[in-house]
Amino acid sequence: MTFKSALVAASLLLTSTSAIAQPTPRNVQTPRTLGVSCSDFRLNADGSWSPVRKVTIIGPHGPFSAGPDEIFRIQLQGTTNYGVKVAQILNESCR
């Protein structure tokens, strides 16, 4: 094997391994990654969401708790509940 062939083979090997080892994006939020399930929430008549029991949501700034008296609505652009767009995630995953 020539030096050029070895270089090409090594380059292909490194390229294929790095493609396989790509991690899942951490900013993807789903009910599962938040530590809740769709059955933990109810859809209110006005389109907002409320927990049916006390839940702990795992956000990027750490966990926070919400109880049945909490209401989650679609937030204005750029605003979140402790770094989590709870209503948007539930709308996309649970409707």
Residue frames as a rotation matrix with the C-alpha (Angstrom) as fourth column:
MET 1
0.589 0.808 0.000 0.00
0.808 -0.589 0.000 0.00
0.000 0.000 -1.000 0.00
THR 2
-0.276 -0.681 0.678 1.39
0.639 -0.657 -0.399 3.34
0.718 0.324 0.617 -0.97
PHE 3
-0.852 -0.096 -0.515 1.51
0.471 -0.570 -0.673 6.33
-0.229 -0.816 0.531 1.35
LYS 4
-0.814 0.574 -0.089 -1.19
-0.555 -0.724 0.408 8.05
0.170 0.382 0.909 -0.71
SER 5
-0.201 0.751 -0.628 -3.50
-0.068 0.629 0.774 5.02
0.977 0.198 -0.076 -0.49
ALA 6
-0.418 -0.015 -0.908 -2.95
0.842 0.368 -0.393 4.76
0.340 -0.930 -0.142 3.26
LEU 7
-0.971 0.036 -0.238 -3.73
0.060 -0.920 -0.386 8.46
-0.233 -0.390 0.891 3.65
VAL 8
-0.539 0.821 -0.187 -6.98
-0.615 -0.232 0.754 8.12
0.576 0.522 0.630 1.68
ALA 9
-0.136 0.474 -0.870 -7.99
0.362 0.841 0.402 5.03
0.922 -0.260 -0.286 3.67
ALA 10
-0.661 -0.168 -0.731 -7.29
0.750 -0.139 -0.647 6.76
0.007 -0.976 0.218 7.00
SER 11
-0.944 0.322 -0.071 -9.20
-0.325 -0.945 0.024 9.83
-0.059 0.046 0.997 5.88
LEU 12
-0.297 0.870 -0.393 -12.23
-0.396 0.262 0.880 7.74
0.869 0.417 0.266 4.89
LEU 13
-0.243 0.151 -0.958 -12.11
0.697 0.715 -0.064 5.85
0.675 -0.683 -0.279 8.17
LEU 14
-0.859 -0.126 -0.497 -12.00
0.462 -0.609 -0.644 9.05
-0.222 -0.783 0.581 10.23
THR 15
-0.794 0.605 -0.056 -14.79
-0.560 -0.693 0.453 10.63
0.235 0.392 0.890 8.20
SER 16
-0.150 0.789 -0.596 -17.10
-0.106 0.587 0.803 7.63
0.983 0.184 -0.004 8.60
THR 17
-0.360 0.009 -0.933 -16.46
0.842 0.433 -0.321 7.28
0.401 -0.901 -0.164 12.34
SER 18
-0.962 0.018 -0.273 -17.10
0.128 -0.854 -0.504 10.93
-0.242 -0.520 0.819 13.06
ALA 19
-0.571 0.813 -0.118 -20.38
-0.584 -0.301 0.754 10.76
0.577 0.499 0.646 11.15
ILE 20
-0.055 0.531 -0.846 -21.48
0.345 0.805 0.483 7.79
0.937 -0.265 -0.228 13.24
ALA 21
-0.446 -0.257 -0.857 -20.46
0.874 0.082 -0.479 9.38
0.193 -0.963 0.188 16.53
GLN 22
-0.688 0.227 0.690 -22.54
-0.096 -0.970 0.224 12.54
0.720 0.088 0.689 16.11
PRO 23
-0.890 0.366 -0.274 -24.49
0.370 0.224 -0.902 13.12
-0.268 -0.903 -0.335 19.32
THR 24
0.006 0.964 0.267 -28.19
0.949 -0.090 0.303 13.82
0.316 0.251 -0.915 19.45
PRO 25
-0.412 -0.147 0.899 -28.81
0.079 -0.989 -0.125 17.57
0.908 0.019 0.419 19.64
ARG 26
-0.761 0.047 -0.647 -29.28
0.644 0.162 -0.747 18.59
0.070 -0.986 -0.154 23.28
ASN 27
-0.888 0.408 -0.211 -31.67
-0.333 -0.888 -0.316 21.41
-0.317 -0.211 0.925 22.47
VAL 28
-0.522 0.752 -0.403 -34.38
-0.219 0.339 0.915 19.07
0.825 0.566 -0.013 21.20
GLN 29
-0.842 0.299 0.450 -37.15
-0.475 -0.013 -0.880 19.17
-0.258 -0.954 0.153 23.79
THR 30
-0.348 0.773 -0.531 -39.89
-0.180 0.501 0.847 16.58
0.920 0.390 -0.036 23.90
PRO 31
0.614 0.584 0.531 -42.13
-0.649 -0.011 0.761 15.54
0.450 -0.812 0.372 26.79
ARG 32
0.840 -0.321 -0.437 -39.76
0.417 0.898 0.143 12.60
0.346 -0.302 0.888 27.32
THR 33
-0.176 -0.977 0.123 -36.62
0.645 -0.209 -0.735 14.75
0.744 -0.050 0.667 27.54
LEU 34
-0.209 0.181 0.961 -38.48
-0.513 -0.857 0.050 17.09
0.833 -0.482 0.272 29.91
GLY 35
-0.978 -0.201 -0.055 -39.22
-0.076 0.587 -0.806 14.17
0.194 -0.784 -0.589 32.22
VAL 36
-0.392 0.912 0.119 -42.99
-0.533 -0.120 -0.838 14.24
-0.750 -0.392 0.533 31.72
SER 37
-0.823 0.233 0.518 -45.57
0.529 0.647 0.549 12.47
-0.207 0.726 -0.656 29.60
CYS 38
-0.731 0.614 0.297 -48.62
-0.158 -0.576 0.802 13.73
0.664 0.539 0.518 27.74
SER 39
0.100 0.813 -0.574 -50.78
0.531 0.444 0.722 12.02
0.841 -0.377 -0.387 30.36
ASP 40
-0.470 -0.340 -0.814 -49.30
0.877 -0.284 -0.388 14.40
-0.100 -0.896 0.432 32.97
PHE 41
-0.913 0.096 -0.396 -51.16
-0.109 -0.994 0.010 17.33
-0.392 0.052 0.918 31.34
ARG 42
-0.014 0.925 0.381 -54.67
0.823 0.226 -0.521 18.24
-0.568 0.306 -0.764 30.25
LEU 43
-0.816 -0.121 0.565 -55.55
0.493 -0.657 0.570 20.52
0.303 0.744 0.596 27.37
ASN 44
-0.525 0.620 -0.583 -57.76
0.343 -0.473 -0.812 23.35
-0.779 -0.626 0.035 28.64
ALA 45
0.384 0.824 0.417 -60.67
0.766 -0.033 -0.642 24.80
-0.515 0.566 -0.644 26.64
ASP 46
0.846 -0.066 -0.529 -58.68
-0.211 -0.953 -0.219 27.95
-0.489 0.297 -0.820 25.82
GLY 47
0.819 -0.543 -0.186 -55.78
-0.021 0.295 -0.955 25.93
0.574 0.786 0.230 24.31
SER 48
0.058 -0.801 0.596 -53.52
-0.926 -0.267 -0.268 26.23
0.374 -0.536 -0.757 27.36
TRP 49
0.122 -0.120 -0.985 -52.14
0.098 0.989 -0.108 23.22
0.988 -0.083 0.133 29.26
SER 50
0.256 -0.053 0.965 -52.25
-0.929 -0.290 0.230 22.35
0.268 -0.955 -0.124 32.96
PRO 51
-0.790 -0.521 -0.322 -50.63
-0.380 0.830 -0.409 19.48
0.481 -0.201 -0.854 34.84
VAL 52
0.292 0.912 -0.289 -53.12
-0.268 0.368 0.890 16.96
0.918 -0.183 0.352 36.23
ARG 53
0.851 -0.169 -0.498 -50.79
0.523 0.370 0.768 16.31
0.054 -0.914 0.403 39.18
LYS 54
0.667 -0.703 -0.249 -47.56
-0.473 -0.657 0.587 17.81
-0.576 -0.274 -0.770 40.49
VAL 55
0.858 -0.433 0.276 -44.86
0.501 0.583 -0.640 17.27
0.116 0.687 0.717 37.87
THR 56
0.319 -0.842 -0.436 -41.16
0.000 -0.460 0.888 18.00
-0.948 -0.283 -0.146 37.76
ILE 57
0.984 0.002 0.180 -39.98
0.179 -0.069 -0.981 19.35
0.010 0.998 -0.068 34.44
ILE 58
0.232 -0.971 -0.060 -36.31
0.626 0.102 0.773 19.07
-0.744 -0.217 0.632 33.57
GLY 59
0.989 0.138 0.054 -35.26
0.136 -0.702 -0.699 22.26
-0.058 0.698 -0.713 31.82
PRO 60
0.414 -0.888 0.202 -31.88
0.473 0.020 -0.881 23.55
0.778 0.460 0.428 30.66
HIS 61
-0.140 -0.427 0.893 -31.56
-0.542 -0.722 -0.430 25.61
0.829 -0.544 -0.130 33.85
GLY 62
-0.972 -0.188 0.140 -32.40
-0.224 0.561 -0.797 22.65
0.072 -0.806 -0.588 36.08
PRO 63
-0.553 0.804 -0.219 -35.61
0.696 0.590 0.411 20.98
0.459 0.075 -0.885 37.23
PHE 64
-0.868 0.405 0.287 -38.70
-0.492 -0.776 -0.394 22.91
0.063 -0.483 0.873 38.28
SER 65
-0.771 0.635 0.045 -42.06
0.570 0.721 -0.394 21.79
-0.283 -0.278 -0.918 39.63
ALA 66
-0.754 0.657 0.011 -45.54
-0.569 -0.662 0.488 22.66
0.328 0.361 0.873 38.42
GLY 67
-0.820 0.532 0.213 -48.87
0.194 0.607 -0.771 21.73
-0.539 -0.590 -0.601 39.93
PRO 68
-0.324 0.793 0.516 -52.48
0.944 0.310 0.117 21.57
-0.067 0.524 -0.849 38.74
ASP 69
0.526 0.535 -0.661 -52.92
0.529 -0.814 -0.238 25.29
-0.666 -0.225 -0.712 39.43
GLU 70
-0.443 -0.759 -0.477 -50.27
-0.048 -0.511 0.858 26.18
-0.895 0.403 0.190 36.81
ILE 71
0.756 0.621 0.207 -51.26
0.226 0.049 -0.973 27.17
-0.614 0.782 -0.103 33.27
PHE 72
-0.435 -0.900 0.027 -48.90
0.247 -0.090 0.965 26.94
-0.866 0.426 0.262 30.32
ARG 73
0.760 0.637 -0.125 -49.71
0.111 -0.318 -0.941 28.98
-0.640 0.702 -0.313 27.21
ILE 74
0.384 -0.615 0.688 -47.88
0.888 0.042 -0.458 29.59
0.253 0.787 0.563 23.98
GLN 75
0.199 -0.434 -0.879 -45.29
0.598 -0.656 0.460 32.19
-0.776 -0.617 0.129 24.90
LEU 76
0.893 -0.038 -0.449 -44.35
-0.307 -0.780 -0.545 35.30
-0.329 0.625 -0.708 23.03
GLN 77
0.764 -0.636 -0.108 -41.38
0.211 0.404 -0.890 34.76
0.610 0.657 0.442 20.74
GLY 78
-0.134 -0.968 0.211 -38.23
-0.120 -0.196 -0.973 34.26
0.984 -0.155 -0.090 22.74
THR 79
-0.219 0.072 0.973 -39.88
-0.959 -0.199 -0.201 33.76
0.179 -0.977 0.113 26.13
THR 80
-0.240 0.062 -0.969 -40.05
-0.061 0.995 0.079 30.45
0.969 0.078 -0.235 27.96
ASN 81
0.839 0.382 0.387 -40.98
-0.452 0.096 0.887 28.84
0.302 -0.919 0.253 31.26
TYR 82
0.540 -0.714 0.446 -37.57
-0.404 0.245 0.881 28.32
-0.739 -0.656 -0.156 32.89
GLY 83
-0.466 -0.786 -0.406 -36.02
-0.707 0.056 0.705 27.81
-0.532 0.615 -0.582 29.46
VAL 84
-0.842 0.252 0.477 -38.76
0.385 0.900 0.204 25.42
-0.378 0.355 -0.855 28.27
LYS 85
-0.668 0.685 -0.291 -41.58
-0.733 -0.536 0.420 26.14
0.132 0.493 0.860 25.82
VAL 86
-0.798 0.302 0.522 -43.96
-0.102 0.786 -0.610 23.82
-0.594 -0.540 -0.596 27.65
ALA 87
0.203 0.977 -0.068 -47.19
-0.249 -0.016 -0.968 24.61
-0.947 0.214 0.240 25.76
GLN 88
0.259 -0.164 -0.952 -45.50
-0.962 -0.136 -0.238 24.50
-0.090 0.977 -0.193 22.36
ILE 89
-0.789 -0.605 -0.112 -43.90
-0.607 0.794 -0.010 21.14
0.095 0.060 -0.994 23.12
LEU 90
-0.594 0.645 0.480 -47.19
0.049 0.624 -0.780 19.71
-0.803 -0.440 -0.403 24.38
ASN 91
0.363 0.734 -0.575 -49.06
-0.577 -0.307 -0.757 21.07
-0.732 0.606 0.312 21.33
GLU 92
-0.003 -0.462 -0.887 -46.57
-0.985 0.154 -0.076 19.43
0.172 0.873 -0.456 18.97
SER 93
-0.829 -0.511 -0.230 -46.36
-0.459 0.855 -0.242 16.12
0.320 -0.095 -0.943 20.82
CYS 94
-0.906 0.412 0.092 -49.66
0.168 0.551 -0.817 15.55
-0.388 -0.725 -0.569 22.57
ARG 95
-0.246 0.870 -0.427 -52.47
-0.701 -0.464 -0.542 16.84
-0.669 0.166 0.724 20.36
